Amino acid sequence: MDIVGRAVLPKFYLENLNLHVYEVLNSVGVKMVFTSVPRVMVEGFLKEYLNVDNVIGTELHTIGNYFSGLVSNSGLLIKHRALKEFIGEKKPDIGIGTSSLNDHLFISFCKEAYVVNKEDMKIGASSTIMPREKYPKPLIFHDGRLAFLPTPLATFSMFIWFPLGIFLAIFRISIGIFLPYKLALFLATLSGVKLSLNGTDPSKSENGKGVLYVCNHRTLLDPVFLCILLGKPLTAVTYSLSKMSEFISPIKTVKLTRDREQDRETMHKLLSEGDLVVCPEGTTCREPYLLRFSSLFVELTDEIVPVAVNTNVTMFYGNTASGFKCLDPVFFLMNPRPSCTIKILVKVPKELTCAGVKSRNKNKGQSGALSFRYAKGLGKGRTTRVYCTQSYPVFLQKAVSTTQTRNLLVTWQGGKSAHEVANYIQRQLADALGFECTNFTRRDKYLMLAGNEGLVKQNP
C-alpha cells in the first residue's frame, strides 16, 4: 500500500487537483490535512507534492506487515473530532472543505472557511483542474497498470473488455512472430493497432557496417515497431529482458551485462553484422520527459540515426517498475487501440559525433599545436603516435595499423566528447517529440517507484 500511495496514486490526484484549493493551501504556513480516506493512500502525495506537514486520516487494520482491507478499530475518521483532539481549543486560521455536513462541522472551527462547490468537485471539471505546467512538482515517474481513473463505470468497462483484450494480445503477438513484416503490419492495423512512420530511412552505412538507431524508450516494443515499420531485420540490445519477452520477440535481442568494456565489444560485433537499435535511457518513461542518455553508444560508430518514439494507450500501461515485467508487451497489446508514432530524424552529422571530420596530411609540420595520444596498432605490439585535436574515438584504437600510418598525420576536427554527443541526441529527440530533458536515470526511477535500483540478477 505504501508503494501504491507513493508511485501509483499521485498521477490521479494531480490530474484532478483543484487549482483554487491549491492556491489557498499554498498561501499558508503550517499545513494539516484531515481526511476520511485511508492515511496510507494519501500521505505520500500530500507531503511530497503539496508540502503538507501533518496528515491525519483513517487507519487500516493490519495483520503483521499486511493490510487486511478492513478499517482499524478506531473506525472512519470524523474530521471535526480529530481536529479538536489534535489542536485542542486553538482555532486554525483557514479551513477548506465541501458542503457536506461532516465538512461543515469541521470548517466551522476555523477562523476563515472556504467551501468547494459541487460543480468544481466533478471529475474532469476542466475550469478548475490544475494544468500540467502548474504542477507543484513535475510528474515524471509513476507506476501501476491502469491508464484511466478507476471510477466504478470505467472499472466495470475494463472487466468487460479484459477477456477480449487477452485474445487480441495473443493474436497481435502471434502475427508479429510468424508473419512477414508487411502482412503483420496490415493485420495489426485491422485489429486496432495504429502504427505510423515519419521521415525516411537513411542510406546504408558508409563504412560497410550497420547503422545505429538511437531511440527514446516508451515501451518494450519500441524496437519491434521500428523493425516492422522499416520492413527490415534489426537487432536490439537491452539490459534486462524476461525469458517470456525474449521468447515472443519477433526480432533478435541481446542482453547487455552493465560491464562497459564487455558491452562495447558486444555492440561492436553486432554492428559489424548489421543494423542495431539501442535505447540509451536504459528504462521506459511514460510521461513527456527523456531520462539521461548513456554515452556508451556514441563511442561505437559515427553512423547514428536518432529515432523519436511516442506511444498512446487508453486502458493499460505496457510497462511497470514493481510488477511482472514479462507481461509488459501483453498489457500494451491488450489496449483497444494502442498507437505508436515513430519519427526518423536526420543522421547525426559526422562533425557532431565523437569522430568529427577526418583529414590526412603527411606533413607533420602543418599540424600546429595538436595534442596526441598513443594508440595500439595491429602489428606485433607496436604503437603508433596518432595526432588529433581531441582524444581519438574508441573505435579508432582497433582501426589504426602501424605500417599504414607511419609518418601519416591523422587529424580529427570537430570531434565531440561522448557526453556532448549523447546530450545533443537527447535534445534532438526531445525537440522532435515536444518533451523535456532530465538528468534522471534508471536508478532514480526504480528507487522512487520500487524501492530498489532496478538491477536484475544474472544467472551464472
N, C-alpha and C positions, 0 to 999 in steps of 0.2 A: 504493500500500500504506500509505503514511503516513496518508492521509485515512481509509482503511478502519480502521486501528488507532485513530484518534482519534475518528471520527464514527460508525462502524457497530458495531464490536465491544463497546464499553463497555456497551451495553444488555444484551447476552447475558452478559457477565461479571458485571454487577451482579445480574441475575436469578438467578444460580447461585452467588453469593458465600456461602461458609460463614461463618456468624456467629461461631462459636467460633474459627476460624482468624484472622478479622479482629481479634477481641478480643485474641488473643495478639500478633499483629503490631503492633497499635496500642499495646501496653504497653511497647514497647522504644524506644530512641533511634534509632540508625542502622539503617536497613532495607536489606537487599540481597536480591535475588531471583535465583536461578539456575534456568533453565528450558530444556528441550529444544525448546520452542515457538519459532518464529522471533521474534527480539527485536522486530522492527518491528511485530509484531502485538499485542504486549502492553505495550510500554514506555510508550506514551501513557496507557493506562488506569492502570497501576501508579503512575506518577508523579503524575498528575492527581487520581486518586480515593483512592489508598492512601498517598500521600506517600512512596513508596519512593525511596531515594537513588540506588541503583545497580541496573541491570538487566543481567544477563549471560545471553544466550540464543543460540540457533542463528542463524548469519548466513546470508543468502540470496545466491545468485550474481546479479550484476548485469551487464548489458550497457549501458554508457553510463548513462542515467538510468532504465533499465527493469530490472525483475526478470525473470529467465529462468524462474522457477518451480522451479529446482534449488537444492540446498544448496551453499554455498560449499565450497572445498577443505578447510576445517577440519572439515567433517562435522557430524553432530549433536553437541550439547553433552553432554559427560559431566560430570555435576554435581560429583562429589567431586574430580575432577581440576581443574575450573575453580575450585572453592573454594580448593584448595591454591595454584594459580597466582595467585589474586587477593589472598589474605591471608597466604600463607606458612604458617608453623608456628603462628601465633596462632589459638587456638580461639574461635569465636563463642560467645556466651552461650547463645543459643537457636536451635534448628533445627526446622523444620517440614517434614514430608514424608509420603509414603504408605508403604504396606507393601511396595512393590516393592524388588527387590534394589538397583537403582540409587539409590533414595532412602535405603535403609538404610545404604549405604556413605557417602552424603552426610551424613546427620544423626549418624552415629557420630563425626564430627569435632567435634561441638558439645558444650558442657558440659551442656546440658539439651535433651532431644528431645521433640517432640510428633508423634504419628503419627495421620493422618486415616484412620479405618477405611473399609472398602469401602461400607458402608451409607450413610455420610454423603457419599460421592463420587458416588452415583447422582443422575442428573439429575432435578430436581424433588423431592428429599428435603425435604419441607416443614418437618420438625422442625429442620433446621439452616440453612435458607436465610434470609438476612438479609431482613427485611421492608422495604418501601419507606421507611417512616417513619424507619428507622435507617440509611439510606444515608449514607455519609460525606460525600457531596455530592449535591444533588438532580440527578436525571437529567431535564433539561428538553429538550435538543436531541439528536437522533441522526438518522442518515441510513441509506440502504440501502432496498431494496425488500422484503426478506423480513421478514415479521411473526412468524415462528416460528424457533425454534432449529434450524439446519440439520443435524440428525442424519442419518445415512445413510438411515434409513427415511423420515423426513419429507421429505428432499430427493428421494428416489425417487418418493414420492407426488406431489410438486409437478410433477415432469416428466411423470408420467402424466396429471395434471389439465390441464397447460398448453394442449394443443390445444383441449380443451373450453372452457377458460376464455377463450380468444381468441374462439371462436364466441359464447359467452354475452355477452362485452363488446360485440361488434358488434351482436348482437340487442338488447341493452339500450339502446345508444346510438341505434339506429335507431328504436325505438318512442318514445323521448323526443323525437326530431326531428320525426317525421312524424305522430304520433297525438295526438288530444286528451288533455288532462290526465287525465281520469278513466279513459279506456281505457289510457293509458300506465301509470298507477298500478296498474291491475288486472293487466296483463300483466307488469309489473316484479315484482309480488308473486308471481305464478305462477313466475317464473324464479328466485326465491330472494332477491330484494332486499327487505329489511324496512324500510319507512318508516313512521314514526309521528309524529303531531302531537298535542301537548298545549296546552291554552289556546285562546283564541278570538281571531279576527282583530278588531282594534278597528274602530270605526266610521270612516267617511271623515273626512278632514281637515276641520277647522272653517274653515280659511282658503281652501278651494277648491283647494288644491294637493295634491300627492301626500304619502303617508306615508313617512317614512324608517325603514326596517327596519335595525337595527344588530345584526349577527351576530358572534359569535366565529368564528374561521376554522379549520376542521378539514381540509377538502378543497376542491379547486377546484369541486366540485359542490354546495357548500352553497347558493348562491342558486338553483340549478336545483331542488334538492329542496324548498326553501321554496316556489318557484313552483308546483310540481306539487301539493304538499300543500294549498296555499291555493286552487288551481284558478283562478288569475288571472295575467295577464301582469305581470312585474316587469322592471325594468332594473337591471343590476348594473354597478358601476364597479370597475375593477381597475387596479393599477399595471403589471402585466406579464401578458400573455396571448399564448401562441403562436398562430401562424396556424392550426394544426390545431385547437386548442381553441376558437378563435373560430369556425371553420368548422362544427364539430359542435355548438356550443352551441345549445340549443333556445330560449334567451331572448336578448334584446338585451343586448350587453355594450359598454361604453365604456371606452376606455383613458384613464387619467389621466397627467399629464406630470410630476408632482412639483414643478410650479410652483404655489405655494399660491394665488395670485390667479387664475391661469388655471383651476385645478381647481375653485375655488369658483364661478367663473362657469359652468363646465360642469355642475356638480351643481345649481346654482340653476335652470338651464334644464331639466334633466331632471326636477326636482321639479315644475316648472310643467306638465310634460307628463303626469306620472303617478307611481306609487309607485316608490321607489328602494331598492336593497339595497346596503349598504356593509359591509365587513369592516375596521374601523379598526386591527386588528393589523398589516395590511399583508403578512402571510405566515401560513402554516399552522403549527400546533404539534400534535404527535402526543400528547404527554403531558398529564396533567391540570393544565395551567397556562395562564394567559392572559398574553399579552405586553402591553406598554404600548399603550394606545389613542391614536391620533392625535386631536387635539382639533378638527380642521378640520370634521368632520361636524356637531358640535353647534352651530356658528355658522350653519348653513343654515336651520334651522327649529326650532320648538318642538313639532312633531308627531313625536315619536321613540318608536319601539317596539323595545325590546330583544328579541332572539331568541337563545335558548340552543341551541347545536347540539352534538351529540355523535355520533361515529361509531364503528363497531367492525368490524375486519377480522380474518381468521384466517390469511391466506396472503400477501397483498401489500399494501404501503402505497401509498396513492394520492397521495403527494407526495414530492418529493425536492429537495435543495438542489444536488447536484452532477451529477445525471443528466439525462435528457431530460424536461423538464417537459411537453412536448407529449403524453407518454404517461401523465401522471398520471390522467386520467379512465379510460383504458383499464385500467390496473393495478387501480384501485379496483373497477371493474366486473368484473374477472376473478376476484374472490373468489367462493367457492361461495355464501356467504350474507352479503354485506355489509349493514350496517344503518346507519340514520341516524335519530336521535331529535331532534325539534325541539320546543322549548317556547317558546311566545309569552308573554312577560311583560306585565305591565300597562304601559300607556303612561306614559312619564315625566311626572309632574305638572308643570304649567307653572311653578310656583314653584321647581322644581328645575332648570329649563332656564336658558339664558342670558337669555331674555326675562323670566322672572319673571312677576309678575301686574301687568297694566297697569291704571292708573286715571287718570282725567282730571279736571281741575278748572280752570276759567277764572280762578280767583282765585289769583294767584301768591303772595299773602301766606300761603297755607296750606302752602306748600311746605317751610317751615322752612329749615334749612341744607342744602340739596341741592346736590350738585355738578352741573356742567353741561358740555356739550361742544357744539361746533358741528357740525351735520350738513348735508351738501349737499342742497339741495332740488331739486325737479324744475323750478323756474321760473326760467329765464334767468339762471343763475349766481348766484342769491341764496342766502343761507344763513339757516338758522333756528336759534335757540337752543332746544335741547331739554334740559329738566331731567330728571335721572334719579338714582336712588340709586347706581347704578354705571354704568360705561361702557355705552352703549346697544348692543344686539346688532347684528351686521353687517348683517343683512337690513333693519334699520330705516333704514339710510343711503339706501336707494333707495325707501323707502316714505313718507318724510316729504315733504309738499308745503308749500311756503311759504305759499300762500294759505289752505290749510286749517288750518294750525296756528298762525297768527298769534294772539298773546295766549292761547294754549292751553297749559296745563301738562300735560306728559306725564310721569308718574311710574312707574318700574319698581321694584316692591317685591319683594325676594327674588331678584332676578336673580343667577345664579351665573357665575363665570368659566368659560371654555371648558374649562380643565383640571379644574376641580372637577366639571363635568358629565360629562366623559369618564371620570374616575376613579370617579364614582358608578355609571355604567352598567357599567363593568368589574367593580366589586364585586357589583352585582346579578346579572350573568351568572355570575360565579364562585360565588356562593352557590347559585344555581339548579342548577349543574352539580356542585357539590362540588369545584371546582377551587381553585387558589391563584393570586393575582395576583402578577405580577412587573413589574419595570421594564425587562426585556429588550426589545429592538427587533428589527426585521428585519435591521438591520445587524449586530447581535450574533450572530444566528443564522448568517448567511452567513459571517461572519468565522471562526466556530468550525468550521462544517461544510465549507465550500468554499474558504476562504482568500481570499474576495473580499467586496465589500459588497452583492452581490446586485442590482446595477443592470443593467438591460437597455438596450443602446444603441438609441436610436430612429432609424429610418431617416428621412433628410431627405425 
